[in-house]
Amino acid sequence: MSKTEYREGTFKMGRCTVMVSIDAGRWHLSISTPTAQPSYKEMKQARYRFIPDKVVMAQLFPSKDDFVNLHEFCHHLFEIEV
């Protein structure tokens, strides 16, 4: 993938699997590994490699009732407006 080509898809990045989608017009990045939490460094690397720089991303924690965790070692970043 070139530095200026950003697209939806599933990608391997070292030990991580990265899934990129556009949901309701906003970027969404999921990053996971099979056996451990992705590191901060890996999350940061994926964000800047697969999402356009001008986009602001955040990891969100909804209320306990709305929290869903289907994969123990997966983190999500969502595009937000600032």
Residue, then its C-alpha position, 0 to 999 in steps of 0.5 A: m500500500s502506498k503512503t497516499e492510498y488508504r482503503e478498506g480491507t484486512f491487512k497483516m502488520g507484523r504479529c497484528t491483523v488490522m481491519v480498516s472500514i468506513d462505517a457511516g462515513r467515518w474511518h474505523l480501525s480494528i487491531s488484534t493479535p491471536t494471544a496478547q494485547p496489541s501494544y501502544k506502539e503497534m496501535k500507533q503504527a497501524r493508525y498512521r499507516f492505514i488511516p489518512d493523517k488529517v483524520v482524528m482517531a480515538q479509542l472509546f469506552p461506552s457505558k458498561d451496558d453497551f460495551v461489547n468484547l467479542h475478541e479478547f485481544c482486539h482494540h478499536l479506533f474510531e474517527i471523531e470530529v474535533 
